[in-house]
Amino acid sequence: MSAELTLGAEEELHLIDLESGRLSAKAPRLLPKLPADRFGAELQRTTIETNTPVVTTLDDLRRVIVDLRRELAAAIAPSGVTIAAAGTAPRSEYADFELTSGGRFGRMQEQYRMLVDEQLICGLQVHVGVSDRDLAVQIAQRVAPTLPALLALSASSPFWNGQDTGYASFRSIIWQRWPSAGSFGRVDNAAEYDKVLDDLIASGVIADKKMAYFDVRPSSHAPTLELRVCDATPVVDDAVLIAGLFRAAVRRAEVAVESGAEWHPRSEPLHRAAMWQAARSGLSGDLLGLGQHPERLPAEVAVRQLVSRLRPQLEELGDWGTVTALLEDTLARGNSTDRQRTAYAERGELDDVVAQVVEDTAGTPSGRDEHHVAAIPSYRVRAGDEAVGPGARPRPAFRDLAAYFGRWDVDTTIEHCAARDVWTREHEVGFVVDGGVQAFGCDLVPRTVSAYEWAQLEAGLVQRARAIELFLRDAYGPRRIVTDGAMDDDDFVGANGWDPDAARLPATAVRAPVIGFDLVRNEFGGWRVLEDNVRSPSGVAYGLALRELMDAVVPEAPRPPRLRDPATVPERLRTTLRTNATAVTGASDPVLALLTDGPGAGAWYEHRRLADGAGMHLVTESDLDVVDGHVVHAPSGQVLDALYLRIDRDVRALTNDRLPDLGPRVLDVAQAGGVYLANAPGNALLDDKAMYVNVPDLIWYYLEQKPLLESVPTYRPELEGERLSVLDRVGELVTKPVDGEGGRDVLIGPSASAPEVAERRRRIAADPSAWVGQEVVQLSSHPTIGPAGLDPRHVDLRAFVYVTGTGPDDVHLADVALTRVAPEGSMVVNSSRGGGAKDTWIVGPEGER
């Protein structure tokens, strides 16, 4: 071998104050006490760099990295400081940056300004001995396709400036801003490479050769090839794995160069795209494969592809066994970004993330020992699984449940599922479809939503509900939003769901006392509002039934502390309707009724359950009369002060034998303030999928606030500027009718056949205003149980708010949510499309009873 293939590493380590968990700028005070050949200064005072001696084996590299970390940690501990090997310190903020003194660093700050001030980042540099510089330059170009996978393995910087960036490696995004970062282009030898550096220096853009911050470069001070793309890794064995793979890639490229093998490099834009994809997703999404042209692969598949390609070189170097074992450990535990986000999801506390990174940095080379947590046999782990993490190991909040369900054998599962089906039949829980009752599909594995996540959802949904209520009052009233130029009349007047009768209702009446929101959680853990259900949201009673089912069929399933009780919801509904009815009619003890289409209604079970639980009359149009300006319950003669509308028709269409014009008469009474119509006429305006696009703007306009929950990017083909894009991307988008419900006519482009895509494209082109397109959100998944054990299914969440006004204290998020479960191989959760549901365990904050 003409290349020496020795190993070395430089680790940049954050200094962390033990008391506060924040960055500590004590490096200048600490470095004089440390050996200069092993520890050095960096641009920022909050970082110390370690330099390993040259070694020849991966075992030796592991040993020297561990020794250096321990030596440094012991030396700085008396100063109240510890170390964290991560791309970014979880609690770092812009204000933490302090420049290390020195003319070179001072010049850099003067020239690059904010670019320097944001360098609160730490990387891992791996050196492989390549004494021939011409060879090193050629190898550096040929190893480029392996770099995205190495970056993904190292990713450890999701948090920046106090928030989750949405990236697995935000350090690499910051790093790429340097003018000399990335690839140095195609050159044939060291002389040409040196000429590139000379030209850069002559341009004044960089000051010296040390500022050649290329992804891979011949070292400026040692006979090595240096890998520079990776985040610092808390777990030592992750660094060793990366070093082993990089050395094998160098060897493979060396053999190719010496044999004169033909080389077809990727285009520079594609290489940058592959690196960005790795920084964005880490091991939780897709990476681009190793080919010259893009091939999207799940990250685990892409990494295994790389290892398989490098097998001959790994075996030649004696590293095959070590690297494959390290890879399995890494994939089982996840990279640091996965672990940091798991730590944060428990309580939403960055201190927990800091503690985890510090512990991993100081721990055993393989990281914290979690092998006592048994993997779930045969579980098909998916990116974004809420309950099961890398290696099929249950996440902390799911471990007790995983152990409980893991003890079920086939007979036990069948027995419990049979008891479930008996319970749902006996309690008549189901939906009416085409005149028959469709069984309510229930999964017995509950989904847990942490107190932190529920608090985030509460803030965002309260905000969204307030804006919706304010818009409905304004749209059917003064239309201030039009006067101010924020919307045009044409944007909503006459739109799907618009009802002119809604303008007749009292100006201060609450129009949407019950709103349902459909939410999805993507593979990175972020919540998105998928749809607003304002006209007549259903599902509350099914959420109540699910908890009762769990209590009856699996009472011994371990409950978390502070589990909220959905049984409070009927009283919340009753209080909401009574408050709003009193405000409209003045009745001190209002009489409530739920108006239904009767046993043929799809949600007949829910109508009966809510009427009974909230103390309402359950009425159909045949039970109503209008007498002396009041709506009367004909069987009892009672005056009704509130009608909770759960019908599938306009109020104007109501009729019976006594009053063919019942609907118009009820509207007359409502207009005069004689009855409160809950979930009023005209609310369907906000169910319109095209109006959904405007809700963030409504929040800005009516509340002057930034939306706290994001929407899914949505396109309206009726707009000329978006039509061609939607038509071109039907196979990539989710397309749905603006007035659709129950999953009707939803087409998920990536899962559709070519004829289905063509037909949808034809229908959109024929009537653009009838459709919307949405980006595909890879829904999170959650375990379900069947005879074969636990298996993941995609899930969404329907949450409910109750509204008595437009102030922040007038909107309440219910203690119940309906988790809907898609069938195997689908992302459509609607029951009409084969979906089911599961109990949602909402955890209250600490201190709550």
Buried (B, 14 or more C-beta within 10 A) or exposed (E): EEBBBBBBBBBBBBBBBEEEBBBBBBBEEBBEEBEEEBBBBBBBBBBBBBBBBBBBBBEBBBBBBBBBBEBBBEBBEEBEBBBBBBBBBBBBEEEBBBBBEEEEBEEBBEEBEEBBBBBBBBBBBBBBBBEBBBBBBBBBBBBBBBBBBBBBBBBBBBBBBEEBBEBBBBBBBBBBEBEBBBBBEEBEEBEBBBEBBEEBBEEEBBEEBEBBBBBBBBBEEBBBBBBBBBBBBBBBBBBBBBBBBBBBBBBBBBBBBEEEEEEEBBEEEBBBBBBBBBBBBBBBBBBBBBEEEEEEBBBBEBBBBBBEBBEEBBEBBEBBEBBBEBBEBBBBBBBBBBBBBBBBBBBEBBBBBBBBBBBBBBBEBBBBEBEEBEBBEEBEBBBBBBBBBBBBBBBBBBBBBBBBBEEBEEEEBEEBBEBBBEBBEEBEBBBBEEEEBEEBBBBBBBBBBBBBBBBBBBBBBBBBBBBBBBBBBBBBEEBBBBEEEBBEEEBBBEBBBBBEBBEBBBEEBBBBBBBBBBBBBBBBBBBBBBBBBBBBBBBBBBBBBBBBBBEBBBEEBEBBEBBBEBEEBBEBBBBBBBBBBBBBBEBEEBBBBBBBBBEEBBBBBBBBBBBEBBBBBBBBBBBBBBEEEBBBBBEEEBBBBBBBBBBBEBBBEBBBEEBEEBBBBBBBBBBEBBBBBBBBBBBBBBBBBBBBBBBBBBBBBBBEEEBBBEBBEBBBBBBEEBBEEBBEBBBBBBBBBBBBBBBEBBBBBEBBEEEBBEBBBEBBBEEBBBBBBBEBBBBBBBBBBBEEBBBBBBBBBBBBBBBBBBEEEBBBBBBBBBBBBBBEEBBBBBBBBBBBBBBBBBBBEEEEE
